[in-house]
Amino acid sequence: MYDFGAFAQAATWVSLLTLTFMEVVLGIDNIIFISIVVGRLPEEQQARGRTIGLLLALVFRVVLLLSISWIVGLRTSLFDLNLPWMDEPFGVTGRDLILLAGGLFLIYKSTTEIHNKLQGEEDQENGIGGKQVTMRNIIFQIILIDIVFSFDSILTAVGLVDNVLVMIAAVVVAMGIMLAFSGVVAGFVNNNPTIKMLALSFLIMIGFMLVMESAHKEIEKGYLYFAMAFSLTVELLNLRLRKKSKPVQLRDSQYD
């Protein structure tokens, strides 16, 4: 499991590159959530908040990788639910509880953000006539969602690679890439209201997917990411079109 000699083999490097790519793809939703939540902080604190959030995500992933046996044990049934509409008892695992809590939190938080944006209540939550948003509050929210996304990331890694050192290397490289581009992603999302709304909608979809997985209803993630990529492409074309369109010219009044 901790075979350093494996790095001398070409297959190990192929696995490392593949897993790194998968970790970056799976980390996009984490970056989006962190960018939106940190956007509530004063501008001078946002970069620090994003860095802390992503470093915490890295720590969670490495700790979980060093506890592989515990992760695997989370798939063991803790208790059974005998529901009337089911033919057989439903075994609830630790993983199910974590995914359910994380999915519901993601749906709640994303829906709240959309509501605040539509109602124009962002200023109040930033401390103008309302409760003050603090770094501690933001970091606490990031920790909650980091835990959920970390489990998703690690379970994917376990399914692709059996060498923990390769997993850790892939997670570290992927997190370095995300740290390097987190500022660009955050700026783009927060400076374009339609992109931010689209991102929040994506997070609701991801939260729903987590809830379904907690009920042992597997949803093919490829379909979800394709829908997200398609919607983002359409919105990017709309942004480009709006930039190129000429401003409305008012006609001269015939009474002047």
Salt bridges, closest charged atoms under 4 A:
ASP96 OD2 - HIS216 NE2 2.67
GLU113 OE1 - ARG40 NH2 2.81
GLU113 OE2 - LYS109 NZ 3.58
GLU121 OE2 - HIS115 NE2 3.86
GLU122 OE2 - LYS196 NZ 3.76
GLU125 OE1 - ARG40 NE 3.72
ASP152 OD1 - LYS221 NZ 2.53
GLU213 OE1 - ARG95 NH2 3.68
GLU235 OE2 - ARG242 NH2 3.04
